Amino acid sequence: MKKIIKYVITDILRNKIVLAYTLFLLVISLSVFSIEDNAGKGLISLLNIILIVVPLVCIVFSTIYVYNSAEFIELLVSQPLQRKKIWCSLFAGLAGSLSIAFFVGAGIPIIIYAPAATGLIMVVMGVLLSIIFVAIAMLAAVRTRDKAKGIGMSILLWLYFSLIFDGLVVFILFQFQEYPLEKAMVVVSGFNPIDLGRILILLKMDISAMMGYTGAVFKDFFGTRMGFIIALLIMLCWVIVPTWLSLQRFNRKDL
């Protein structure tokens, strides 16, 4: 299992796309912190990049990598190895390599220029989002043999989590504006890891007032230590559940 993980990580970290992704994050991060005279403003500028670009690259790259590794996976399955170990090793390799790429590209500059709690939480959220969208990508890839359909499904999932979900929430709030839905929004936010990451980072920046009354509700819940722990547990569920579902599908799949 360790050999498979090592091979996958080495193979991915040498990939030109991953190297370009790391370099892109590094250049953007250093540029933002160099231009801004305040580290807090630099973090705000990086926020959308981390919440949009990182999930997009992770989900698309991981989906393509799984399809391109079909022959390698078939070779491993033909060996006396458990499918569970093969799939978990592939997931660990993908998640580990893309997390390393994010940490080198954005994590290190953030820690250097903004070593406070806000910067550390942004790095943690970036790593968690990388792992989460690798898990979602593997679930999308294992559900269909058609590469085009799998990549299309991954892009649609990214669109849903990054754009469509927020539109649906705004629509619901607008349609039922006469009802007190602010507390319900705390629960709804758990169904989108990108939104949850955004809320935790904004609350740590202490600019929740910009979110109105809903921001005050978020601060009352996620601003506490218990609320923060619950949010992290929800993020971990976003890693575990898609991984478990994809593993069950892979175990039953006829290669």
Secondary structure, 3 states (H helix, E strand, C coil): CHHHHHHHHHHHHCCHHHHHHHHHHHHHHHHHHHHCCCHHHHHHHHHHHHHHHHHHHHHHHHHHHHHHCHHHHHHHHCCCCCHHHHHHHHHHHHHHHHHHHHHHHHHHHHHHHCCCHHHHHHHHHHHHHHHHHHHHHHHHHHHCCCHHHHHHHHHHHHHHHHHHHHHHHHHHHHHCCCCCCHHHHHHHHCCCHHHHHHHHHHHHCCCHHHHHHHHHHHHHHHCCHHHHHHHHHHHHHHHHHHHHHHHHHHHHCCC
